[in-house]
Amino acid sequence: MNMRDKIAKKDGLLLCPEGAATAVAYKQALQRGMISDSQRAILYNCASGLKYPMPALFSTINKNEQVDYSIF
């Protein structure tokens, strides 16, 4: 789920495991020279990450206090 978490943090998308697997395959294809980064590619996320258990929470925010965005 490393790729799913990276994409969620960078792009704000919650991919399903299958969608994250397409991103891993794309990255591997780039590294192996099967495709170049100048080519266009479409990655499909066929489901929602919401139907899978969410990762454990390590911190919370208080809605009544100013948010310290650096913790994200």
C-alpha positions as CSV (number, residue, x, y, z in Angstrom):
1,M,0.0,0.0,0.0
2,N,3.0,2.2,-0.2
3,M,2.1,3.6,-3.6
4,R,-1.5,4.1,-2.5
5,D,-0.3,6.2,0.4
6,K,2.2,8.2,-1.7
7,I,-0.6,9.1,-4.2
8,A,-3.0,10.0,-1.4
9,K,-0.5,12.3,0.2
10,K,0.7,13.9,-3.1
11,D,-2.5,14.1,-5.1
12,G,-5.3,13.7,-2.6
13,L,-6.7,10.6,-4.3
14,L,-7.7,7.5,-2.3
15,L,-7.0,4.6,-4.7
16,C,-8.2,1.1,-4.3
17,P,-5.4,-1.5,-4.1
18,E,-6.1,-2.4,-7.7
19,G,-5.7,1.2,-8.8
20,A,-2.5,1.5,-6.8
21,A,-1.2,-1.6,-8.5
22,T,-1.6,0.1,-11.9
23,A,0.5,3.0,-10.6
24,V,3.2,0.5,-9.5
25,A,3.1,-1.2,-12.9
26,Y,3.4,2.1,-14.6
27,K,6.5,3.1,-12.5
28,Q,8.1,-0.3,-13.2
29,A,7.5,0.1,-16.9
30,L,9.2,3.5,-16.9
31,Q,12.2,2.1,-15.0
32,R,12.5,-0.9,-17.4
33,G,12.4,1.4,-20.4
34,M,9.2,-0.2,-21.7
35,I,7.7,3.3,-22.0
36,S,9.2,6.7,-21.8
37,D,8.1,9.6,-19.6
38,S,7.4,11.6,-22.8
39,Q,4.6,9.2,-23.7
40,R,1.0,9.7,-22.4
41,A,-0.5,7.1,-20.2
42,I,-3.9,6.7,-18.6
43,L,-4.1,4.8,-15.3
44,Y,-7.5,3.6,-14.2
45,N,-8.7,3.4,-10.7
46,C,-11.7,1.1,-11.0
47,A,-13.0,1.2,-7.5
48,S,-12.9,3.4,-4.4
49,G,-10.4,3.1,-1.6
50,L,-13.3,3.7,0.8
51,K,-14.4,0.1,0.6
52,Y,-11.2,-1.0,2.2
53,P,-10.1,-0.5,5.8
54,M,-8.5,2.9,6.4
55,P,-4.9,3.0,7.9
56,A,-4.6,3.5,11.6
57,L,-4.6,7.1,12.8
58,F,-1.5,8.3,14.4
59,S,-2.6,11.8,15.2
60,T,-5.8,13.9,15.4
61,I,-6.7,17.5,15.1
62,N,-9.0,19.6,17.3
63,K,-11.6,21.4,15.2
64,N,-11.7,24.1,17.8
65,E,-8.0,25.0,17.5
66,Q,-6.0,26.4,14.7
67,V,-4.7,23.6,12.5
68,D,-0.9,23.1,12.2
69,Y,-0.7,22.0,8.6
70,S,2.9,21.0,9.0
71,I,1.9,17.8,10.7
72,F,0.5,16.5,7.4
